[in-house]
């Protein structure tokens, strides 16, 4: 199934099951969404439940907050995380805090969906990975969807929660095909072990998970080791138990992330894991991340600014040889 189809199926099933679930955002209605995630929902559920909004991100999130307080379960779409900067007042000062400030009397069952990441020559203002900004705000849950299983089951769970959720997708995954089953068990609050190993753990999320998987066999063959790969999944709350259990077993870990290294979410993963596993480690951790630069438009420069499968392979092999692997 296509990644976008899994998201669409999750929305369709939740809207069919619960009439309080509504969708709103730019072009989500008649047009079917910029990436066709909401395709067919407008025709099936009508304009009162699939709502085309003006190009006004702060109003989209603010309206969703009002809907949630009024008893609905809104799913607001921001066309790209880059535009979520216009909605940060609502996200940081209202969405994340109202349930806490009311002593739990107010429920805020709402989801804000958005894609992010480097796409292919969309330049600096449309190529950002902003998970660190969202994950550092107390009061909101932050989920990531790296494939159809996490997209489908994760989004359904997010819609059912009584807490606000930022649901992060990756633009380059929408038209990728992945294995899918409705019966697959997935807990969006837990990290997933995608591949078991005993000598090295690699943590990643969103598109970078797939770039890691492209070269993991090559890494194993070159270093003659067994690698464990973990999709971090939820960024807030972080599933520290799964992450640390893996590192205690393998004694080494690498983090692969697309966002810039300085202030990137990998620093949070590293510090949290290191606090629990320092005396278990046989080597210093390695972070592979984007460069500390706005993303260039030029394709060659763009590829220099982000991790690629080739970079992931070469950096891990070099690090491994330097640290006794």
Backbone bond lengths (Angstrom), bond angles and torsions (degrees), N, CA, C in turn:
res aa  C-N    CA-C-N  psi(-1)  N-CA   C-N-CA  omega(-1)  CA-C   N-CA-C  phi
1 X - - - 1.463 - - 1.513 109.43 -
2 X 1.340 115.95 145.03 1.453 119.61 173.57 1.531 109.90 -69.36
3 X 1.311 115.26 144.95 1.462 122.54 178.03 1.536 110.93 -53.06
4 X 1.342 116.85 -45.65 1.463 120.23 -179.25 1.524 111.19 -65.44
5 X 1.340 117.34 -31.54 1.461 121.20 178.84 1.519 111.22 -69.40
6 X 1.318 117.06 -34.99 1.468 120.58 177.80 1.530 110.48 -65.63
7 X 1.326 116.39 -41.48 1.463 120.44 176.36 1.525 110.60 -64.09
8 X 1.328 116.26 -42.70 1.460 121.70 179.31 1.526 111.00 -61.79
9 X 1.328 116.31 -43.14 1.467 121.10 -179.98 1.526 110.82 -63.33
10 X 1.333 116.77 -40.92 1.464 120.54 178.47 1.527 110.76 -61.72
11 X 1.324 116.80 -45.51 1.465 120.36 178.68 1.523 111.32 -63.05
12 X 1.327 116.57 -44.57 1.467 121.45 -178.53 1.531 110.65 -60.72
13 X 1.317 116.63 -47.61 1.468 119.99 -177.64 1.520 111.63 -65.49
14 X 1.323 117.22 -39.29 1.466 119.30 -180.00 1.522 111.39 -71.14
15 X 1.331 117.50 -35.66 1.465 120.38 177.94 1.524 110.95 -69.16
16 X 1.329 116.32 -35.94 1.463 120.60 178.19 1.527 111.08 -69.56
17 X 1.313 116.15 -36.40 1.466 121.95 -177.02 1.527 112.14 -77.30
18 X 1.330 117.15 -35.25 1.467 121.18 -171.87 1.527 109.10 -135.75
19 X 1.311 116.64 113.51 1.467 120.36 -176.24 1.519 113.03 -72.58
20 X 1.341 117.46 -7.27 1.463 118.83 176.29 1.528 111.94 -83.37
21 X 1.332 117.41 -8.99 1.468 120.72 177.80 1.524 108.82 -79.10
22 X 1.327 115.82 122.25 1.463 121.66 178.56 1.527 108.86 -128.96
23 X 1.319 115.46 155.83 1.466 121.97 -179.95 1.519 108.35 -120.02
24 X 1.334 116.39 136.87 1.453 119.64 176.51 1.521 110.61 -144.24
25 X 1.326 115.42 150.43 1.463 120.74 179.66 1.515 110.81 158.80
26 X 1.314 115.50 179.36 1.456 121.62 -178.68 1.531 110.34 -74.94
27 X 1.309 117.15 121.02 1.476 123.22 175.65 1.523 114.06 63.77
28 X 1.331 118.50 22.21 1.469 119.83 -179.84 1.526 111.63 -79.80
29 X 1.316 117.58 -16.84 1.456 121.49 -174.07 1.510 114.35 -87.58
30 X 1.306 116.84 -103.44 1.464 121.96 -175.04 1.528 112.00 -56.06
31 X 1.324 117.61 -38.93 1.460 121.92 -177.19 1.535 112.11 -75.74
32 X 1.332 117.20 -23.67 1.467 120.43 178.22 1.510 115.56 86.36
33 X 1.329 116.37 13.30 1.454 120.49 178.46 1.517 112.74 92.07
34 X 1.306 116.06 147.77 1.462 121.31 -178.60 1.523 112.05 -60.32
35 X 1.338 116.70 -31.05 1.464 121.67 178.23 1.532 111.45 -116.05
36 X 1.335 115.60 18.59 1.466 123.34 175.17 1.527 113.60 63.99
37 X 1.314 116.89 23.40 1.468 120.00 177.93 1.524 111.21 -69.51
38 X 1.334 117.24 -31.82 1.468 120.37 -178.14 1.532 112.01 -102.29
39 X 1.302 117.26 16.90 1.467 121.58 -177.61 1.527 111.39 -57.45
40 X 1.319 117.02 130.92 1.462 122.82 176.62 1.514 114.94 87.00
41 X 1.326 118.08 -14.75 1.465 120.09 -176.30 1.525 111.60 -73.82
42 X 1.304 117.23 -34.56 1.472 121.57 179.91 1.526 110.22 -63.44
43 X 1.334 115.72 -44.61 1.469 119.60 -179.62 1.526 111.27 -66.52
44 X 1.317 116.75 -33.32 1.466 120.96 -175.96 1.527 112.70 -82.15
45 X 1.335 117.51 -39.21 1.463 120.27 -171.28 1.536 113.86 -113.00
46 X 1.321 117.15 -11.73 1.453 119.72 174.31 1.513 114.63 84.69
47 X 1.327 113.98 171.18 1.459 120.32 -171.81 1.523 114.04 -74.23
48 X 1.326 118.39 -13.55 1.461 119.81 177.61 1.523 112.11 -79.45
49 X 1.336 116.70 -19.27 1.473 119.50 -179.46 1.519 112.74 -116.01
50 X 1.308 117.77 -14.22 1.471 121.77 174.10 1.518 105.98 -125.46
51 X 1.324 115.99 101.20 1.455 121.54 -162.24 1.526 111.09 -111.34
52 X 1.314 116.18 117.59 1.458 121.52 172.42 1.525 109.36 -76.27
53 X 1.310 116.18 129.11 1.462 120.90 -177.60 1.529 110.96 -111.60
54 X 1.314 116.97 163.90 1.467 119.79 169.50 1.539 110.26 -65.47
55 X 1.318 115.85 168.56 1.466 120.98 175.31 1.524 107.14 -78.58
56 X 1.321 115.96 83.55 1.471 121.52 -173.83 1.523 107.98 -155.75
57 X 1.329 115.80 83.70 1.471 120.60 -171.21 1.526 113.14 -61.50
58 X 1.336 117.61 -38.97 1.455 119.28 179.22 1.531 111.12 -62.80
59 X 1.325 115.68 -36.34 1.468 120.08 178.07 1.520 111.67 -72.89
60 X 1.334 117.08 -34.82 1.467 120.23 178.51 1.525 110.11 -60.95
61 X 1.330 116.07 -49.71 1.470 119.41 -179.45 1.524 110.60 -69.62
62 X 1.317 117.39 -39.84 1.462 119.88 178.31 1.519 112.37 -62.43
63 X 1.332 116.54 -40.92 1.461 120.61 176.35 1.527 110.91 -63.53
64 X 1.339 116.43 -41.37 1.467 120.31 178.54 1.527 111.14 -62.98
65 X 1.323 116.87 -37.66 1.466 120.44 177.03 1.526 110.17 -61.91
66 X 1.325 116.37 -45.45 1.464 120.19 177.75 1.513 112.38 -62.34
67 X 1.323 116.62 -40.56 1.473 120.65 176.83 1.519 110.86 -60.86
68 X 1.344 116.40 -44.64 1.470 120.37 -178.60 1.525 110.64 -64.04
69 X 1.313 117.17 -42.67 1.464 120.76 178.22 1.521 111.02 -64.33
70 X 1.335 115.96 -27.61 1.466 120.72 -178.59 1.516 114.93 -88.33
71 X 1.324 117.50 2.29 1.461 120.19 174.60 1.518 116.11 108.45
72 X 1.327 117.66 1.44 1.464 120.23 176.79 1.527 110.57 -93.51
73 X 1.330 115.47 171.00 1.475 121.67 174.21 1.528 107.63 -120.83
74 X 1.320 117.43 81.78 1.457 120.57 -175.69 1.525 112.88 -77.59
75 X 1.327 115.28 144.48 1.455 122.64 170.13 1.521 106.22 -117.79
76 X 1.314 115.44 105.67 1.462 120.63 -177.91 1.520 109.30 -94.80
77 X 1.324 115.93 134.42 1.461 119.85 177.18 1.522 109.50 -106.82
78 X 1.345 115.08 126.35 1.458 121.16 167.97 1.521 105.87 -100.57
79 X 1.313 117.87 126.95 1.459 121.60 -170.06 1.525 112.51 -56.12
80 X 1.321 116.94 -32.98 1.459 122.20 174.94 1.516 108.26 -157.43
81 X 1.328 116.95 148.67 1.466 120.84 -178.58 1.515 112.04 -58.56
82 X 1.324 117.10 -26.58 1.459 120.45 177.49 1.526 111.74 -56.98
83 X 1.339 116.21 -35.09 1.465 120.61 -178.62 1.534 111.79 -82.83
84 X 1.328 116.99 -11.23 1.461 119.66 179.20 1.526 111.67 -66.47
85 X 1.335 117.19 -17.44 1.467 119.48 176.43 1.526 110.83 -57.46
86 X 1.332 116.35 -30.79 1.460 120.48 179.47 1.521 112.13 -72.91
87 X 1.340 116.37 -15.60 1.467 121.15 -178.35 1.525 112.52 -109.03
88 X 1.328 117.55 8.97 1.465 119.58 -173.86 1.518 113.11 -65.45
89 X 1.317 118.21 -28.67 1.467 118.64 176.79 1.522 110.10 -61.93
90 X 1.333 116.76 -47.34 1.466 120.15 178.99 1.522 111.52 -65.95
91 X 1.342 116.91 -41.36 1.466 120.82 -177.70 1.520 111.28 -66.58
92 X 1.334 116.41 -47.57 1.472 120.98 -173.12 1.518 112.42 -81.87
93 X 1.338 117.63 -40.35 1.459 119.82 -172.07 1.524 114.96 -97.59
94 X 1.324 117.77 -16.35 1.466 119.64 -179.72 1.522 111.94 -121.43
95 X 1.307 116.48 -61.34 1.463 121.02 -175.67 1.529 112.77 -54.60
96 X 1.307 117.21 -42.57 1.465 120.65 -174.82 1.523 113.31 -80.74
97 X 1.342 118.19 -17.43 1.470 119.62 -167.37 1.528 115.72 -117.27
98 X 1.330 117.83 -16.38 1.462 118.85 -171.28 1.526 112.77 -64.60
99 X 1.323 117.52 -39.31 1.463 118.32 -179.84 1.529 110.33 -65.89
100 X 1.312 116.56 -41.31 1.465 120.95 179.39 1.531 110.95 -65.82
101 X 1.317 116.06 -46.30 1.467 119.89 -176.16 1.525 112.60 -67.75
102 X 1.338 116.32 -20.30 1.472 119.59 178.17 1.526 111.57 -92.98
103 X 1.321 116.17 5.85 1.466 118.85 -178.12 1.516 112.34 66.22
104 X 1.327 116.66 27.50 1.461 120.69 178.86 1.515 114.49 85.70
105 X 1.325 116.75 -0.06 1.475 119.32 -178.86 1.529 111.97 -73.09
106 X 1.326 116.16 -30.00 1.461 120.61 177.90 1.524 109.67 -97.95
107 X 1.329 115.71 130.94 1.464 120.21 174.08 1.525 108.23 -97.68
108 X 1.315 115.99 149.03 1.457 120.28 179.67 1.539 109.59 -132.74
109 X 1.344 116.46 68.48 1.470 120.04 -178.28 1.527 111.22 -79.66
110 X 1.326 116.05 84.66 1.464 119.66 -176.59 1.528 110.44 -142.92
111 X 1.322 115.16 153.28 1.457 122.10 178.68 1.522 107.82 -127.52
112 X 1.327 115.66 136.20 1.457 120.84 170.24 1.525 107.30 -114.42
113 X 1.337 115.37 109.64 1.466 122.38 179.73 1.524 109.90 -91.02
114 X 1.328 115.44 144.13 1.471 117.81 173.90 1.522 110.13 -164.67
115 X 1.348 116.62 142.36 1.457 120.26 172.00 1.525 110.08 -88.53
116 X 1.309 116.07 156.23 1.454 120.71 176.59 1.522 109.24 -147.05
117 X 1.319 116.21 -175.67 1.460 121.27 174.13 1.516 114.22 100.75
118 X 1.329 114.02 168.93 1.464 121.22 178.39 1.519 108.61 -76.33
119 X 1.310 116.25 125.83 1.463 120.86 -171.98 1.524 111.09 -98.42
120 X 1.249 120.29 -66.82 1.459 128.75 175.02 1.506 106.16 165.63
121 X 1.305 114.70 97.42 1.461 122.31 175.54 1.528 114.08 59.15
122 X 1.333 115.90 46.39 1.458 119.93 169.85 1.521 111.32 -105.00
123 X 1.342 115.75 2.20 1.462 123.26 171.42 1.536 113.14 68.76
124 X 1.328 114.23 -175.53 1.467 121.18 -164.48 1.515 114.92 -61.27
125 X 1.332 117.75 -37.93 1.463 120.02 -172.44 1.521 113.46 -84.56
126 X 1.341 117.18 -3.08 1.458 120.56 -178.76 1.529 111.82 -130.98
127 X 1.324 117.86 21.86 1.466 120.20 -172.52 1.524 112.59 -136.10
128 X 1.313 116.80 28.35 1.460 119.33 -172.50 1.531 112.94 -96.37
129 X 1.325 114.44 152.51 1.464 122.31 171.40 1.525 106.70 -114.22
130 X 1.329 116.55 112.76 1.463 120.76 -167.23 1.533 112.92 -116.93
131 X 1.338 115.96 21.96 1.462 118.91 -176.14 1.522 113.50 -58.81
132 X 1.337 117.92 -32.82 1.466 120.14 -179.20 1.517 111.66 -61.78
133 X 1.331 116.93 -36.88 1.465 120.74 179.50 1.524 111.62 -63.17
134 X 1.326 115.87 -43.03 1.461 119.59 -177.99 1.524 111.67 -75.59
135 X 1.327 116.62 -41.38 1.460 120.44 -173.78 1.520 113.21 -70.28
136 X 1.334 117.14 -17.31 1.472 119.21 -179.40 1.523 112.72 -88.78
137 X 1.336 116.69 0.41 1.466 120.00 -177.81 1.526 109.72 -96.20
138 X 1.329 119.03 112.08 1.468 120.41 177.91 1.524 111.18 -62.92
139 X 1.325 116.03 142.87 1.465 120.10 175.24 1.505 114.52 104.91
140 X 1.344 117.92 -12.17 1.460 119.97 174.30 1.515 109.39 -121.33
141 X 1.328 114.98 145.54 1.459 120.80 174.99 1.525 107.76 -92.93
142 X 1.319 116.32 143.82 1.459 120.85 -179.65 1.524 108.66 -124.28
143 X 1.336 116.04 112.60 1.459 122.36 177.51 1.530 109.41 -105.59
144 X 1.321 116.09 150.40 1.465 120.72 170.90 1.522 108.85 -121.36
145 X 1.332 115.76 147.82 1.466 121.31 -179.68 1.524 108.85 -121.68
146 X 1.329 116.30 112.77 1.464 120.44 -175.51 1.523 113.09 -101.00
147 X 1.337 118.04 -13.71 1.471 121.03 179.98 1.523 109.05 -157.43
148 X 1.322 117.25 -171.06 1.471 120.55 -175.84 1.525 112.75 -67.87
149 X 1.325 117.18 -35.38 1.466 120.13 -179.98 1.524 110.45 -64.18
150 X 1.329 116.04 -49.66 1.462 119.54 -179.01 1.522 111.20 -69.49
151 X 1.333 117.22 -32.91 1.464 120.74 179.01 1.522 110.54 -66.91
152 X 1.317 117.42 -50.00 1.466 122.17 -175.62 1.532 111.60 -69.69
153 X 1.311 116.56 -58.68 1.466 119.84 -175.69 1.526 111.43 -70.78
154 X 1.336 116.36 -36.09 1.456 119.61 179.72 1.515 112.42 -65.85
155 X 1.334 117.16 -43.62 1.462 119.94 -179.03 1.524 111.25 -68.01
156 X 1.326 117.80 -39.12 1.463 119.84 178.06 1.530 110.94 -62.34
157 X 1.315 116.29 -42.68 1.459 120.09 178.11 1.518 110.75 -64.08
158 X 1.330 116.83 -43.20 1.466 121.09 -179.46 1.528 110.98 -59.24
159 X 1.321 116.62 -41.33 1.471 120.93 -179.24 1.526 111.06 -66.06
160 X 1.318 117.04 -33.87 1.466 120.82 -177.72 1.527 113.52 -79.15
161 X 1.322 118.04 -16.91 1.457 120.72 -178.21 1.528 111.15 -70.49
162 X 1.315 116.21 152.43 1.460 121.39 175.16 1.525 112.20 -92.98
163 X 1.321 116.73 5.91 1.461 122.92 176.14 1.522 110.03 -108.02
164 X 1.328 118.33 154.98 1.466 120.94 176.62 1.523 111.20 -72.56
165 X 1.335 115.56 142.22 1.465 122.21 -177.46 1.524 109.79 -129.71
166 X 1.327 116.03 132.62 1.464 121.56 164.98 1.520 106.43 -93.74
167 X 1.321 117.31 120.65 1.467 122.23 -175.87 1.524 108.22 -111.54
168 X 1.340 115.60 106.98 1.460 121.39 -174.14 1.524 111.84 -95.45
169 X 1.317 115.10 129.71 1.457 122.91 176.51 1.532 107.89 -118.81
170 X 1.325 117.68 173.86 1.469 120.34 176.12 1.515 108.95 -121.08
171 X 1.329 115.30 131.31 1.461 120.36 -173.38 1.525 112.49 -59.31
172 X 1.315 117.91 -37.20 1.460 120.64 -176.64 1.531 113.31 -75.27
173 X 1.338 117.04 -6.66 1.466 119.38 -179.68 1.523 113.03 -92.71
174 X 1.329 118.93 -15.28 1.459 120.98 -171.87 1.526 113.81 -54.93
175 X 1.305 116.87 -37.69 1.461 119.76 -176.25 1.527 112.23 -108.13
176 X 1.348 115.61 21.69 1.466 121.79 173.57 1.531 109.11 -93.60
177 X 1.329 115.75 145.61 1.466 121.12 178.13 1.528 110.36 -98.28
178 X 1.341 115.33 138.02 1.458 122.00 178.32 1.526 109.51 -137.15
179 X 1.311 115.20 158.74 1.464 120.27 174.02 1.523 109.06 -61.29
180 X 1.331 116.03 142.68 1.458 118.93 -177.74 1.514 110.97 -147.00
181 X 1.321 115.32 140.79 1.457 122.00 172.23 1.523 108.31 -151.44
182 X 1.322 115.51 133.26 1.461 119.33 175.41 1.522 111.73 -64.72
183 X 1.318 115.50 -24.91 1.461 119.76 -176.57 1.524 112.54 -84.75
184 X 1.334 117.62 -7.20 1.463 120.17 -179.92 1.523 109.56 -63.25
185 X 1.320 115.45 131.65 1.469 118.69 178.06 1.521 108.98 -84.57
186 X 1.305 116.09 127.02 1.462 120.01 175.46 1.512 109.00 -143.97
187 X 1.303 116.17 124.57 1.451 122.72 176.17 1.526 107.52 -101.87
188 X 1.340 118.56 110.19 1.470 120.26 -175.61 1.520 113.98 -66.38
189 X 1.333 117.14 -6.38 1.457 120.13 176.14 1.531 112.10 -94.60
190 X 1.326 116.92 2.92 1.462 121.28 -178.40 1.527 110.91 -121.24
191 X 1.327 115.91 144.26 1.456 121.03 171.22 1.523 108.72 -73.01
192 X 1.333 116.23 157.99 1.467 120.88 -178.65 1.525 110.73 -115.46
193 X 1.314 115.69 131.39 1.459 120.28 172.46 1.527 106.99 -84.55
194 X 1.321 116.56 105.37 1.458 121.58 -177.77 1.521 111.98 -80.57
195 X 1.320 115.53 -29.11 1.459 120.94 179.08 1.517 108.33 -150.69
196 X 1.308 117.27 128.98 1.462 120.69 -179.51 1.526 111.33 -85.71
197 X 1.317 115.75 148.30 1.452 121.86 178.22 1.515 109.79 -160.00
198 X 1.340 117.56 175.32 1.466 119.94 -174.54 1.528 114.71 -129.00
199 X 1.340 118.19 -6.53 1.465 120.01 -173.92 1.520 114.42 -112.88
200 X 1.307 118.12 -21.89 1.463 121.94 -175.73 1.521 109.22 -158.91
201 X 1.352 115.80 137.70 1.468 121.69 174.62 1.521 109.64 -108.61
202 X 1.326 116.43 132.78 1.460 121.59 173.25 1.523 108.18 -115.45
203 X 1.341 115.96 121.92 1.462 122.51 176.14 1.525 109.69 -99.75
204 X 1.334 116.55 137.24 1.456 120.45 174.55 1.519 109.17 -160.02
205 X 1.339 116.68 -179.88 1.465 121.56 179.23 1.521 108.55 -162.42
206 X 1.344 115.24 165.20 1.454 122.99 -176.76 1.532 111.43 52.16
207 X 1.321 119.52 -139.99 1.466 121.71 -172.69 1.521 112.80 -63.85
208 X 1.325 117.43 -31.46 1.462 119.96 -176.39 1.523 112.22 -61.86
209 X 1.336 117.39 -26.32 1.467 120.35 175.91 1.528 110.34 -56.52
210 X 1.315 115.89 -42.70 1.466 120.14 -177.04 1.526 111.44 -73.52
211 X 1.330 116.92 -32.83 1.462 119.67 175.43 1.524 110.68 -66.98
212 X 1.323 116.65 -36.24 1.469 120.36 175.48 1.531 110.36 -64.81
213 X 1.317 116.59 -46.32 1.460 120.43 -177.24 1.533 112.12 -63.96
214 X 1.326 116.81 -26.51 1.463 119.96 178.98 1.527 112.25 -65.60
215 X 1.336 117.23 -28.21 1.471 119.93 -173.81 1.525 113.39 -118.12
216 X 1.331 117.68 2.72 1.464 118.25 -173.77 1.532 111.79 -65.28
217 X 1.317 117.84 -38.42 1.469 120.02 178.37 1.519 110.69 -64.69
218 X 1.313 116.37 -39.24 1.464 121.47 178.27 1.533 110.37 -64.40
219 X 1.315 117.02 -40.46 1.467 121.11 176.96 1.526 110.18 -62.45
220 X 1.325 116.21 -45.48 1.462 120.54 179.96 1.524 111.68 -60.92
221 X 1.313 116.23 -43.33 1.469 120.09 -178.10 1.521 111.64 -68.34
222 X 1.322 116.93 -39.21 1.465 120.65 -178.74 1.522 111.66 -68.32
223 X 1.327 116.70 -43.83 1.467 120.89 -176.58 1.529 113.01 -94.29
224 X 1.343 116.02 -7.40 1.466 121.07 -177.74 1.530 111.04 57.32
225 X 1.333 114.88 51.75 1.459 121.19 -179.07 1.521 109.72 -132.86
226 X 1.342 114.95 174.02 1.459 122.62 175.47 1.526 108.42 -114.29
227 X 1.340 116.96 124.30 1.464 122.27 -173.32 1.522 111.35 -109.39
228 X 1.321 115.90 135.15 1.462 122.19 173.06 1.527 108.62 -101.52
229 X 1.337 116.60 131.36 1.459 121.55 -179.55 1.527 109.03 -115.95
230 X 1.327 115.85 127.96 1.470 120.99 -177.80 1.524 110.19 -124.43
231 X 1.330 114.81 126.67 1.464 122.07 170.49 1.527 106.60 -83.44
232 X 1.322 116.45 112.64 1.470 121.43 -173.20 1.525 111.40 -59.80
233 X 1.344 117.15 -35.21 1.463 120.48 176.19 1.516 112.90 71.16
234 X 1.339 118.76 -109.71 1.467 119.94 -177.77 1.529 110.87 -70.86
235 X 1.315 116.79 132.52 1.460 120.95 177.06 1.521 111.68 -94.89
236 X 1.327 116.25 -25.70 1.458 120.67 173.95 1.527 108.56 -150.41
237 X 1.329 118.81 108.84 1.461 126.63 5.09 1.528 112.24 -79.98
238 X 1.323 116.66 144.64 1.461 122.63 178.98 1.522 109.93 -78.84
239 X 1.334 116.43 133.45 1.466 120.55 179.41 1.530 108.93 -82.00
240 X 1.320 114.90 77.64 1.460 120.56 -174.97 1.528 112.70 -65.95
241 X 1.325 116.78 -30.06 1.462 120.03 -178.05 1.529 111.88 -61.10
242 X 1.328 116.52 -48.61 1.462 119.93 179.79 1.524 111.23 -64.53
243 X 1.324 116.57 -40.69 1.457 120.38 -178.26 1.529 111.55 -65.50
244 X 1.318 116.58 -46.90 1.460 119.22 -176.66 1.524 112.25 -72.15
245 X 1.322 117.62 -35.25 1.467 119.61 177.60 1.525 111.25 -60.25
246 X 1.328 116.03 -38.16 1.457 120.10 179.00 1.524 110.79 -66.46
247 X 1.328 116.94 -44.86 1.465 120.38 -177.75 1.534 111.24 -67.67
248 X 1.316 117.26 -36.09 1.461 119.54 176.73 1.524 111.56 -62.69
249 X 1.332 115.57 -26.58 1.465 120.44 177.81 1.524 111.69 -81.69
250 X 1.340 117.40 -45.81 1.464 120.75 -171.83 1.528 113.50 -90.20
251 X 1.341 117.40 -23.57 1.474 123.66 177.97 1.530 114.16 74.48
252 X 1.311 118.11 -1.12 1.467 121.49 -179.83 1.523 108.93 -145.40
253 X 1.353 116.38 146.96 1.467 116.43 175.28 1.519 112.12 -148.98
254 X 1.344 112.94 151.75 1.461 123.40 178.61 1.528 107.57 -128.76
255 X 1.324 117.11 142.12 1.461 122.38 176.09 1.525 108.50 -116.15
256 X 1.333 116.37 129.11 1.464 121.08 178.69 1.525 107.90 -118.65
257 X 1.329 116.50 121.56 1.463 122.60 -176.71 1.526 109.54 -141.15
258 X 1.325 115.66 151.72 1.464 119.91 -178.49 1.517 112.60 -88.17
259 X 1.329 117.03 -27.37 1.469 119.20 -177.33 1.532 111.22 -68.79
260 X 1.348 117.37 160.45 1.466 119.54 179.37 1.522 111.63 -56.56
261 X 1.327 115.84 146.94 1.463 120.59 -174.48 1.527 112.38 -65.03
262 X 1.326 116.85 -41.73 1.455 120.25 -178.61 1.529 109.77 -69.72
263 X 1.321 116.70 114.74 1.462 120.67 -179.08 1.512 113.92 77.79
264 X 1.334 117.48 6.29 1.457 121.12 -178.88 1.518 112.26 -69.92
265 X 1.346 116.47 161.24 1.462 119.22 -176.07 1.527 111.72 -66.70
266 X 1.316 117.19 -23.57 1.470 119.83 177.07 1.517 112.53 -58.33
267 X 1.339 117.32 -27.66 1.463 119.98 177.53 1.526 110.98 -66.23
268 X 1.330 116.32 -35.07 1.462 120.39 176.39 1.524 110.71 -67.09
269 X 1.337 115.61 -44.96 1.467 119.68 177.23 1.525 110.01 -59.57
270 X 1.327 116.18 -47.09 1.463 120.58 -176.64 1.525 111.48 -60.48
271 X 1.330 117.01 -49.25 1.467 119.29 -176.91 1.521 111.51 -65.94
272 X 1.334 116.71 -39.55 1.462 119.83 -179.22 1.529 111.41 -66.00
273 X 1.330 116.69 -43.46 1.467 120.87 179.86 1.521 110.30 -69.92
274 X 1.335 116.20 -40.90 1.466 120.63 -177.14 1.523 111.69 -63.31
275 X 1.328 116.92 -37.75 1.462 120.63 179.29 1.526 111.91 -60.17
276 X 1.344 116.38 -30.78 1.461 121.06 -176.00 1.533 113.57 -96.12
277 X 1.335 117.09 -18.51 1.475 118.90 -170.26 1.525 113.93 -127.62
278 X 1.321 118.21 10.22 1.468 120.42 -172.86 1.532 112.68 -51.21
279 X 1.311 116.85 -46.02 1.466 120.02 -175.96 1.527 112.97 -81.22
280 X 1.335 116.67 -2.45 1.463 120.78 174.89 1.527 112.61 -91.88
281 X 1.331 116.55 -13.24 1.462 120.08 -170.00 1.520 113.24 -80.63
282 X 1.331 114.95 141.86 1.462 122.09 173.60 1.524 112.03 -104.64
283 X 1.344 117.45 -1.68 1.458 121.65 -179.59 1.517 108.87 -158.18
284 X 1.334 118.34 153.51 1.461 120.21 175.37 1.517 110.17 -67.22
285 X 1.331 118.19 147.82 1.471 120.66 179.63 1.531 111.23 -67.57
286 X 1.320 114.96 161.50 1.457 121.89 176.71 1.518 109.19 -125.20
287 X 1.342 116.63 132.98 1.468 121.60 172.56 1.513 109.55 -112.73
288 X 1.332 115.42 126.61 1.461 121.94 173.99 1.523 106.46 -112.29
289 X 1.328 116.74 118.10 1.461 120.50 -171.55 1.519 110.61 -144.27
290 X 1.343 114.79 176.58 1.455 120.25 175.24 1.518 110.52 -69.25
291 X 1.326 114.99 160.64 1.458 120.21 177.52 1.532 109.95 -75.51
292 X 1.329 115.69 157.14 1.462 120.77 -179.97 1.528 109.97 -83.74
293 X 1.315 113.73 68.67 1.463 120.55 -178.25 1.526 109.36 -150.89
294 X 1.321 118.30 148.29 1.471 118.66 168.50 1.523 109.05 -57.30
295 X 1.328 116.45 146.13 1.468 120.17 -177.48 1.528 109.68 -70.63
296 X 1.345 117.88 124.13 1.469 120.65 -179.91 1.529 111.52 -72.38
297 X 1.327 115.94 158.55 1.459 120.81 174.24 1.527 110.82 -77.29
298 X 1.327 116.81 -42.37 1.458 121.54 -179.72 1.523 110.70 -54.78
299 X 1.340 117.15 128.24 1.468 120.79 -172.62 1.531 112.25 -62.17
300 X 1.323 118.03 -40.73 1.463 119.99 -179.97 1.518 111.01 -64.67
301 X 1.323 116.02 -41.42 1.463 119.74 177.70 1.528 111.04 -69.75
302 X 1.321 116.74 -36.63 1.462 121.09 178.07 1.531 110.67 -58.35
303 X 1.325 116.10 -45.27 1.462 120.26 -179.76 1.522 111.94 -67.94
304 X 1.339 116.82 -28.76 1.461 119.70 175.90 1.526 111.89 -69.84
305 X 1.334 116.53 -22.80 1.467 121.33 -173.41 1.524 113.88 -88.04
306 X 1.330 117.69 -10.46 1.469 120.71 -175.59 1.522 110.79 -131.16
307 X 1.333 117.53 159.08 1.468 119.38 173.84 1.527 110.94 -65.14
308 X 1.301 116.44 142.04 1.461 123.53 173.74 1.525 107.08 -126.33
309 X 1.321 118.98 163.42 1.465 119.49 177.60 1.529 112.54 -53.77
310 X 1.310 117.01 -38.84 1.471 120.40 -179.43 1.522 111.24 -65.36
311 X 1.331 116.50 -41.87 1.468 120.26 177.68 1.522 111.59 -65.75
312 X 1.325 115.59 -42.29 1.465 120.29 179.91 1.521 109.86 -59.03
313 X 1.325 115.95 -46.33 1.463 120.60 179.40 1.530 111.46 -61.63
314 X 1.318 117.43 -51.62 1.466 120.42 -173.86 1.526 111.70 -66.64
315 X 1.331 117.65 -39.54 1.466 120.08 -178.58 1.522 111.87 -69.84
316 X 1.327 116.83 -38.88 1.469 119.07 179.68 1.526 110.54 -70.42
317 X 1.329 117.68 -40.16 1.465 120.61 178.96 1.531 110.27 -64.15
318 X 1.332 116.95 -44.71 1.468 120.13 178.83 1.518 110.63 -61.54
319 X 1.339 116.36 -47.41 1.464 121.41 178.51 1.529 110.89 -61.81
320 X 1.326 116.96 -42.21 1.452 120.61 -179.08 1.518 112.84 -62.41
321 X 1.324 116.24 -42.64 1.470 120.04 179.69 1.518 111.40 -67.26
322 X 1.322 115.85 -33.59 1.466 119.79 178.62 1.522 112.79 -73.16
323 X 1.337 115.95 -18.89 1.465 119.98 -175.09 1.530 113.24 -120.05
324 X 1.321 115.90 31.55 1.456 120.77 168.15 1.519 116.56 80.75
325 X 1.331 118.45 16.07 1.463 119.87 176.51 1.521 110.20 -89.77
